[in-house]
Amino acid sequence: MIYLDNAASTPPAPQVLAAMTEAAATLYGNPSSAHGLGAAASRALEAARADVARLLGAAAAEIVLCSGGTEANALGVLGAAAAARGRHIVTTAIEHPSVLRTIGRLAMGDRLAMGDDTTFTITTVAPDRDGLVSSEAVLAAVRADTALVAVMLVNNELGTVQPVAEIARALHAAGCRAHFHCDAVQAAGWMPIEARALGADSIAISAHKLHGPKGAGALWLRPGAKLRALWEGGGQERGWRSGTENLPAQIGFGCAARLAERGLRQEAARVAGLADALVEEVLRRCPEARLTVPASAPRAPHIVSLLLEGLPAEPLLHALEARGVLASAGSACASRTRGQSHVLAAIGVRDSAAVIRFSLSRQTIPDVLPQVAAALRGAIDDVKPMARSGGAGGRTRR
């Protein structure tokens, strides 16, 4: 099988698996325990935290380790909203569901989130047809009572890179004091990130997007930023995220972050070259396909999004898998819901069009590219007669 669904999850690196196995076998003490085994576990945890921090150009003390990107986004969004006085939130129409649905809870007055019936007003900024949100549009949406601004760095479906640093500069220049949260889950490991220079107050990342384990993530928190913890407990992670740490997973995360930082620019350039070559080969073999967003749009190196008018996505994915290629349609996080992706709807893609996402990794090699293009050609030829006859069954799962 040729695995090109790395934006959904990457295979863990061998070094990561080895580090996790050793940690599970030897570092089973609780990092909060006062005895020697607990101290050894604590030292290993702090070493992993430092590795994660270096990936973001940050200090270890600024990293809150948690269970993944979803929890990191929840802490950055709910925690900031609960600590703020304002009752207005600005976000974009193309955020990950872990951000949009969490903000939606605040709009409904979720007592679990806020502890009372407080409700927030939400302003959602639309992207342009290229999948990009402008700093001008975000700034225009900000009000005097804006408590939170949430803008992702790399869109998980399109691969477009949002101008987060530019947005941060515009907000600061306008005197906006709202907490600025950035979902950088798809960016970490593919783009050099200097947390403070990015201008956000909190940044969420996840281990399993960069050859680390599932169940590990982190929130970078700017010193002085105000949050409220989502739950109480033993006070781990400086009280932001109580609960005994998943030490093997966090050690695996630290190892993955260390590997991702090593040669990041060179590896990103290599994979970007592979992505360009894949696009060229696909467009040569499959004139029905086109890029979902223009090649001129700033994009992450590892995501290729292709649009095919009049073809259903799900049968195409099954036909690709039958030919040994694993890809996705839109976001894996929304693949079990029916209907068009909210991201594709936001940029004006019609519901009748299939969008296939090929996402590469550090393990992708050039030899597979012709096979992928040939598999897509065969999949299109298989599905076309079904689409013409109306046998695709209406809307596809994404």
N, C-alpha and C positions, 0 to 999 in steps of 0.2 A: 504493500500500500504506500502511496505517496501522500503524506500528511501535510495539507496546506490549510489547516484551520488553527494556526498558532495564535491568532488574535483571541480565540476562545480559550485555549489553554495550550501551553507548551509541554513537551515531554521533559521531565526533570533530567538535568545533567547528571552523568555518572558520579561526578565529584559530590553533587548534592545528595544523591542517594547514599553514598558512602558516609558522608558526614552525619546524615540523619540516623543511619543505622548504628553508628558508633555512639552517638548521643543517647539514643534510646536504650542501648545496652549498658552504658557506663555512667551516664549523667541523670540517673533517675531520681535524685534528690530534689526536693522543693527548693527553688532559688531563694525563697524567703527563710529557709531554715538556718539556724545559727551554727550547725555542725559543719565539719569539713566537706561532706558531700554536697550540702546545700551551698556552701561557699564556692565550690567548684562549678556547680550549675549556674550560680549567679555570674561568675566570671565569664563563662561561656556565653551566657545570654548577653552580657554587656559587649563582648567582642562581636557578636552578631549584630547588635544594635549599631556599633561603630561602622561595620561594613555597610549596612543599609544607609547610614547617614552619609558616608562617602559617596555613594551613588547619587545623592542629591546635593553634594557639595555643602553638607550641613554638619552641625555639631551633634554628637550622639545624644546629648541632653535634650535635643529638640525633637527626638523621634519617639512616638507612641506606638509600640508594637501591638497589633491586634489580629483579628482572624481573617482579614482579607480586605479587598477593595470596597466591598459593600459596607462593612462595618466602619472602615475609615471614612467613607463618604457620609455615613449616618452620623458619626461623631462630629465631622466637620460642619454638617448642615444643621442637624438637630441641636448639637451642643452649642453652636454659635447662636442659633435663633433663640434658644432658651435663656442664654446669658445676656441677650440684647434688650434694649428698651423699645426699639422700633418694631413695627409690625408690618413691614413691607419687604418682599423678597424679589430680586431680579435674577432670572436665569435664562437659559436658551432653550429653544425647541428641540435641540439635538443632543441634549444631555443623556447620559446613561440612565436606565430605569432606576438604578439605586439612588440617583439624585432626584429625578423628576417625581418618582412616587413618594419619596420621603418628603419632598416639599409639598406634594399634594396632601399628605397627612396634616401638615401645618395649616393648609388652607381650609381644612375641614374641622379644625379645632380639636385635634386628637389629644385627649387627656393623658394618654400614656406617654406621649412625647413631651407635653408641656406641664403636666401636673394640674392643669385647670382647663377652662373652656376657651382660652385665648385662641383667636384665629388670625391668620396672616392674609394679606392681599398679595397676589402673585402677579408680576409682569413678566411675560415670556417673550424674549427677543427672537425674532425669526432670522434664519440665515439667508444669504443670497443663494442663487441657483448653483453656485460653486461650493456650497456647503460651508461657507465662512460667515462668521458673525463679526460685525465691525465694532470698533471701540466707540464710535460715534453713537451707534444704536444702543449699546449698553449704557453709555453715559446719559443718553436722553431718557432712559427708563428709570434712572435713579431719582429718588425723592428725598425730602428731608428726613422722612421716617424709615428709610431703607436700612434694614438690619443686616441683610446678607445679600451678597452677589455670588453666584455660582456659575463658573464657566470652565468647561473641560479643556485640556490641552490638545489631545488628539482624539478625534471622533472614532469610535470603535467600529463603525460600519463603513465609513467613507475613507478614513485615514487622513482627513483634512486636519491641518495644524491651525488651531485658533490663536489669534494674536493676544495671548494672555498677558505678556509683559506690557504690551502697548495699552491694553485695557487697564491694567493696574496703574500705569503712569497717568492715564487720563482721570481715573478715579481720585488718585492722590492730588493731582493738580487742581481738581474741582473741590477739594476739601471733603470728599466723601469719607466718612468714618465707619462705613459698613464693613463687616467681616467679609473678606474675599476668599472663597473656597475654590480650589482647583482639583478636579479629578484628572490625575496624570497617569492612570493605570496603563493606558496604551502607549504612553510616551516613555516611561522609565525603561532604561536599557536600550532605547533606540535614539534618544536625543540627549545631548549633554544638558543636565538640569542643575542650575545653581539656585537653590531654593529661595534665598533672600533676594537675589537679582530678579527672579521671576515676578516678585511683587505680591504674591498671594499671602494670606495669613495662615492658610492650611492647605496641605497637598496630600492627596491620597494615592498610594501605590499598592501593588499586589505582587506576591511572589510567583504565582503560577503563570504569569504572563512573560516571565523572563527565565524560564527553565528551573524555577524553584517549585516547592510543593504547594498544593492547595491547602487552604486553612491558615495562611500567614499573610499578613499585610502590614502596612504602617501608615500613620498620619504624621506628616511633618507639621509642627506647630510653631509659628513665629513666637519668640519670647515676648511675653506681655499680652498675647492674644487671649481673649476671654472665651471660655467654654464652660458648659455645665456637663458633668459626666452623665452618661446615659443610664448607669446603674451604680449602686454602692456595693461595697464588699471589703476585701482585705487591703485595699489601697495600693495595689500593684500599679505600675506605669504612672507613678506620681499621682495616683488617684483618678486619672483620666479613664482608666480601663481596668477595673478590678477583676481579679480572677487569676488562679494559678496559671502561669505561662505554659504554652505548648512548646516546650523547649526543643524537641527534635525538629518541629516545623520551623521555628524561628532560627535555629542554627542552619537549617537548609536554606532559609531565606537569606541569611547572611552570606552563605557560600555562593548562592546564585547572584547576589548583588555584587560580590567581589569579582565573579567571573564576568558579569555584564559590564562592569566598569573597565575591565582590562581590554584595551583595544577597541573601545566603544565606537569611536569615530571611524576607524578603519572597517570594522564589521558592519556598521550601518551603511557605509559607502558600498561595501561589497554586496549586501543584500539589496540595496537600492538599484544597483546594476542588474542584479538578477530579476528584480521586479520589472524593470524597463524591458529587459530581454523577453520576459514572459508576455508582457503586453504586446510587444512587437510580433511575437510568434502567434499569439492568439488572434490579433487583428488580421494577420496575413491569412490564417487558415479559416477564420470565422468572420466574414464581413458583416454578419448580422450583429456582432458585438461592438460596443463602444465603451469608453470609460464613463463611469457614472458622473464623475466631476472632471473638468478639463485637466490636461496634463500640466497646465501652467499654475494650477492651484497648489499652494504649499501642502505637501503630504508627507506622512511618516514613511520611512523606507520600506516597511514590511507589508503594507496593506495594498492590495490591488482589488478595486471594486469595478465590476463589469456589468453593463446593462444590456439586456436583450429584450427588445420590444415584442409583445405578443406571445411570449413563452412563459409557462408556469415554472416557478422556481423549484418547488419540491420534486417534481419528476426529473428535472435536470440534475438535481443533487443525487438522486437515486441512480440515474444513468451514469453519472460520473463515478459514483462509488462502485458500480458494477465493472467499471473500467480501471479500478484501482486508485482513484483519486478522491480524497476526502477534503471537502470545502464546506462553505456555509452560505446561507442566504441571509443577508442582513446580520443581525446580532444573535449569537448563540443564547444570550440571556433572555431573548424574546422568542426563541424558536418554537416554543410549545404553545404560543398563543396564535390564534388565527387572525388574519387581516394584515394590512400593509404596515410595515415598520413606520413608527412615528418619524424617524429620521428621513426616510425616503419621501414620506408625505410632505415634510417640511421644505424639501428642496424641489417639490413639484413633480416627482416621479409618479407616473400613472400606475394604478393598481394592476393594470394588465401587463406590466413589464416585470421581468425577472431581474433581480440583481444578485450576482454571484460574487462572493468575496473569497479570494485566494489570499491567505496570509502566510508569509514566509517566516523562517526563523534562522538562528545561527547554524542549524543543522541542515538547512536546505542547500543542495548542490546543483550546479548548472545542468548536469546530465538529465535531470527530471523534466526540464522545461518543455522540450519537444513532446514528451509523453503527455504532459498536462494539456497542451494545446490540442494534440490529437484526440485525447479523451473528450475534451469539450466539443470538438467537431463531431465526434460520434454521438455524444449525448444530444446535441442539437438535432442531428439527423433522426435520432430515435423519437424525440419528443415532438418535433414539428407536426407529423401527421396527427398525433393526439390533439394538439392544440387546434389544428384546422377543423377537426371533427367535433370539437367542443368536449372532448373526453377528459380534460384536465381537472374537471371537478370544481370550477369556480376559483375562489381565492386559495392561495397557497399558504402553508405555514412558513413563518419566517423566524 
